[in-house]
Amino acid sequence: MEVLFDIYGYNGEVFQSLALDLFKLARDANSKEKRIRLRYFEETKTEIDLFFAKAEEIVKGKVLLKDNVAMKAITNGCQDVSDISDRKADFYTKLRYSYGIIQDDRDSYYYKSDIAANLEWTFSEEEKKDQEVQFAVKMISHINKLRNNKPFYEYTESEAIFITETRKIQEYSRKMVDLISNEIDSGKKMVGYAISMGMITNILWYKLSKGFGNNDFPQNINSVLKAKIVLSNLISQNVSKKFDECKKAYQKGELDEQQLAARLLALREKAVKPEDINTDNLEDSLNFDSKHIERFEAERELHKAQLRQNKEQLEDYQSEIEKLKRTIQVEEALKKQQETESAATMEEKDATIQAQSEELKRYREKDLKKENRRKLIKKVGVFSKRICLRLIILLVIVAITYNVTKYVKADAANTVAIIVTVVGIFISCVDIVKNVYNDVFNNKEE
């Protein structure tokens, strides 16, 4: 489980980079032919599911958060159980699709054909009462069944191997190797059933000929990094031990809730991840003396007092801010009222101007009608005068023509000519009337 958490990043950047070194080497080995497949047993999945189930209990507040790096990474920022479920789904999804790591598809390791390869019987019942031993022996037995009960002398040819950082599994792997090696007496040293991530990384690195003329060394051979990992493991063990001591002291009534919370916080301040260890915090991280923890508790109380003081000051500031806000609101209300009144005044002025404009328009229209009527009367008078003058002239001409005809004896041809002349005069009168009308009424200058 820890190796899977390493590659996902739950145990910090250092362990993730180490796990990714192994993954990259496995990928290089598979570049031409699929040689390495990364799988986990059903028991490992059960272990992971229980770990996430405990994370759900922590989020619910039913269980205290022990200072475990992976658990802190999973629960950090989670407000609800559904958040844990989402992270669990993301975990399995990334293992499958980003790294090609899936659960072993074998249905069972307890078929009749597996009896000869079963190694779970090799240890005493007393040993197997220990759950860690029981799990270790089961994993070793599963690997032996995958190897078809055959001994191997090279890790790269062993067909199956369990990669783990768990000491108990590595310890019982060595015991099983010694036991079987003595039985077969081959004169060669068998390879183990389990191996650490760092060891298998180094083996693959050399087997892939990366050890010759290549400066891209695996990170696990970095002496400083190794020292940080050792210190990290030491700090983690001491934190776990102190955590249990504080929990027992609280259950006995030796610590109250505030003291327990302060001491647990002091333990969580320790640099547990290798990347967090530096010269500035190393001394405090390694100091698990009770007086040091109590001093942290006193400092925390002082810090709480300062926080209370800061809170009071903040409340005073907030009160002043609220007063200022109210003043601004009153000023804005007055300004808004003034703007409203100003807008109403402007609307009233606009209405007055509009009414005046309409009244002026009416007066102008009235004056225009009078002027048009006056012009019309004038034009009618001019028209009448001109028509009368022209008619009088025509009548005089007609009278003269009539008298001439009467006193002068004219023949028929002359009479007809006279009549035609009169008719022409009449038509001319009509044209004269039209011309006078157009001249009088269509003249725009008048």
Sequence and secondary structure as in RCSB ss.txt:
>XXXX:A:sequence
MEVLFDIYGYNGEVFQSLALDLFKLARDANSKEKRIRLRYFEETKTEIDLFFAKAEEIVKGKVLLKDNVAMKAIT
NGCQDVSDISDRKADFYTKLRYSYGIIQDDRDSYYYKSDIAANLEWTFSEEEKKDQEVQFAVKMISHINKLRNNK
PFYEYTESEAIFITETRKIQEYSRKMVDLISNEIDSGKKMVGYAISMGMITNILWYKLSKGFGNNDFPQNINSVL
KAKIVLSNLISQNVSKKFDECKKAYQKGELDEQQLAARLLALREKAVKPEDINTDNLEDSLNFDSKHIERFEAER
ELHKAQLRQNKEQLEDYQSEIEKLKRTIQVEEALKKQQETESAATMEEKDATIQAQSEELKRYREKDLKKENRRK
LIKKVGVFSKRICLRLIILLVIVAITYNVTKYVKADAANTVAIIVTVVGIFISCVDIVKNVYNDVFNNKEE
>XXXX:A:secstr
 HHHHHHHTTT HHHHHHHHHHHHHHHHHTTTS     EE HHHHHHHHHHHHHHHHHHHTSS   S HHHHHHH
TT  SHHHHHHHHHHHHHHHHHHH  EE   S S SGGGTTT  GGGS HHHHTSHHHHHHHHHHHHHHHHTTT 
  S GGGSS  EE   HHHHHHHHHHHHHHHHHH  SS    SEE HHHHHHHHHHHTT SSS     GGG HHH
HHHHHHHHHHHHHHHHHHHHHHHHHHTTSS HHHHHHHHHHHHTS  SGGG  TTTHHHHH   HHHHHHHHHHH
HHHHHHHHHHHHHHHHHHHHHHHHHHHHHHHHHHHHHHHHHHHHHHHHHHHHHHHHHHHHHHHHHHHHHHHHHHH
HHHHHHHHHHHHHHHHHHHHHHHHHHHHHHHHS   HHHHHHHHHHHHHHHHHHHHHHHHHHHHHHS TT 
